[in-house]
Protein backbone atom coordinates (compact mmCIF):
# COMPACT_ATOMS: atom_id res chain seq x y z
CA UNK A 1 0.00 0.00 0.00
CA UNK A 2 1.24 3.51 -0.79
CA UNK A 3 1.92 5.74 2.21
CA UNK A 4 2.85 8.91 0.32
CA UNK A 5 3.73 10.43 -3.05
CA UNK A 6 5.72 13.59 -3.69
CA UNK A 7 7.11 15.38 -6.72
CA UNK A 8 9.20 18.52 -7.14
CA UNK A 9 10.60 20.42 -10.13
CA UNK A 10 13.60 22.76 -9.88
CA UNK A 11 14.86 25.27 -12.43
CA UNK A 12 18.61 24.55 -12.45
CA UNK A 13 19.77 28.07 -13.40
CA UNK A 14 17.58 29.69 -10.76
CA UNK A 15 18.84 27.23 -8.15
CA UNK A 16 22.46 27.93 -9.15
CA UNK A 17 21.83 31.67 -8.81
CA UNK A 18 20.42 31.12 -5.32
CA UNK A 19 23.51 29.11 -4.34
CA UNK A 20 25.80 31.85 -5.66
CA UNK A 21 23.81 34.66 -4.05
CA UNK A 22 23.38 33.07 -0.61
CA UNK A 23 26.55 32.20 1.31
CA UNK A 24 26.15 29.08 3.38
CA UNK A 25 23.13 27.79 1.45
CA UNK A 26 24.96 24.63 0.32
CA UNK A 27 25.87 23.74 3.88
CA UNK A 28 22.37 24.52 5.14
CA UNK A 29 20.65 22.32 2.55
CA UNK A 30 23.13 19.49 2.10
CA UNK A 31 25.04 17.19 4.43
CA UNK A 32 28.82 16.91 4.40
CA UNK A 33 28.55 13.48 2.80
CA UNK A 34 26.37 14.88 0.00
CA UNK A 35 28.87 17.68 -0.62
CA UNK A 36 31.92 15.41 -0.39
CA UNK A 37 31.34 13.88 -3.82
CA UNK A 38 33.30 16.45 -5.85
CA UNK A 39 31.99 15.55 -9.30
CA UNK A 40 28.40 15.79 -8.05
CA UNK A 41 28.49 19.22 -6.43
CA UNK A 42 27.65 20.89 -9.74
CA UNK A 43 24.42 22.93 -9.43
CA UNK A 44 22.46 20.47 -11.61
CA UNK A 45 23.26 17.56 -9.28
CA UNK A 46 22.56 19.66 -6.20
CA UNK A 47 19.28 20.82 -7.74
CA UNK A 48 18.36 17.16 -8.17
CA UNK A 49 19.16 16.40 -4.55
CA UNK A 50 17.18 19.46 -3.44
CA UNK A 51 14.18 18.38 -5.57
CA UNK A 52 14.40 14.91 -4.01
CA UNK A 53 14.36 16.37 -0.48
CA UNK A 54 11.38 18.58 -1.35
CA UNK A 55 9.53 15.64 -2.91
CA UNK A 56 10.14 13.56 0.22
CA UNK A 57 8.84 16.35 2.44
CA UNK A 58 5.65 16.42 0.36
CA UNK A 59 5.31 12.63 0.47
CA UNK A 60 5.61 12.77 4.28
CA UNK A 61 3.05 15.56 4.57
CA UNK A 62 5.67 18.24 5.42
CA UNK A 63 6.11 17.17 9.05
CA UNK A 64 6.91 19.82 11.63
CA UNK A 65 10.57 19.71 12.63
CA UNK A 66 11.82 18.15 9.39
CA UNK A 67 15.40 19.30 8.77
CA UNK A 68 17.29 19.34 5.46
CA UNK A 69 20.05 17.27 7.07
CA UNK A 70 17.53 14.55 8.04
CA UNK A 71 17.70 13.44 4.39
CA UNK A 72 20.83 12.30 2.53
CA UNK A 73 20.54 11.69 -1.20
CA UNK A 74 23.21 9.42 -2.68
CA UNK A 75 23.71 6.84 -5.41
CA UNK A 76 23.55 3.11 -4.92
CA UNK A 77 26.33 0.98 -6.41
CA UNK A 78 24.18 0.52 -9.52
CA UNK A 79 23.85 4.33 -9.95
CA UNK A 80 20.24 4.58 -8.79
CA UNK A 81 19.44 7.45 -6.44
CA UNK A 82 18.77 6.44 -2.85
CA UNK A 83 17.84 8.23 0.37
CA UNK A 84 19.26 7.71 3.82
CA UNK A 85 16.90 9.11 6.44
CA UNK A 86 17.46 10.32 10.00
CA UNK A 87 15.47 12.20 12.61
CA UNK A 88 11.91 13.25 11.79
CA UNK A 89 12.17 11.97 8.20
CA UNK A 90 13.05 8.46 9.36
CA UNK A 91 10.39 8.57 12.07
CA UNK A 92 7.63 9.63 9.64
CA UNK A 93 8.66 7.28 6.83
CA UNK A 94 8.85 4.36 9.23
CA UNK A 95 9.99 1.06 7.80
CA UNK A 96 8.38 1.75 4.45
CA UNK A 97 10.30 1.42 1.20
CA UNK A 98 11.18 4.67 -0.55
CA UNK A 99 11.24 4.75 -4.35
CA UNK A 100 13.13 7.76 -5.76
CA UNK A 101 13.56 8.88 -9.34
CA UNK A 102 15.50 12.00 -10.40
CA UNK A 103 15.55 13.21 -14.00
CA UNK A 104 17.44 16.11 -15.59
CA UNK A 105 16.17 17.56 -18.87
CA UNK A 106 17.47 20.83 -20.24
CA UNK A 107 16.93 23.62 -17.72
CA UNK A 108 14.98 21.59 -15.14
CA UNK A 109 15.31 18.65 -12.82
CA UNK A 110 12.38 16.67 -11.44
CA UNK A 111 12.26 14.26 -8.51
CA UNK A 112 9.50 11.79 -7.72
CA UNK A 113 9.05 9.88 -4.45
CA UNK A 114 6.73 7.01 -3.63
CA UNK A 115 6.72 5.66 -0.08
CA UNK A 116 5.30 2.19 0.46
CA UNK A 117 4.05 1.03 3.86
CA UNK A 118 6.10 -1.72 5.42
CA UNK A 119 4.60 -5.13 4.81
CA UNK A 120 3.77 -7.07 7.92
Phi, psi and omega in degrees: 000143181276130180267327181192153177226138177214147178218147176212144178238134181234132172281116187298315181297317179295321178295317179298320177297319178297318177298318181290325185280334188244099178301138178085355182297319180303312182290332179286324183271329190238147179283164177302320181293326177292322182278349184282347181271093191307316184286353181246018177264006175299145182308327180293322178290319178294323176298322177295317178295319179297315179300322179295318179294319178296317180296320178296316179304317179295318180296330179272356181084024180048067183293143177298137178089358179295130180247148179304322183282357174286348185233124175246125179253122181224186175246138172287170179303331180274002178094350180289143177289140178225161177239139173245121186254148175221172172056222183300321181300314180294319179299313183288323180288332182064213182269010181294156177275136180253124175256126183232133173229133177235132180225132176255133176212110180058237187274001184231160172230142179233143175233141180231134180236137168231127177250123176264143172295150175293143178271137183239000000 
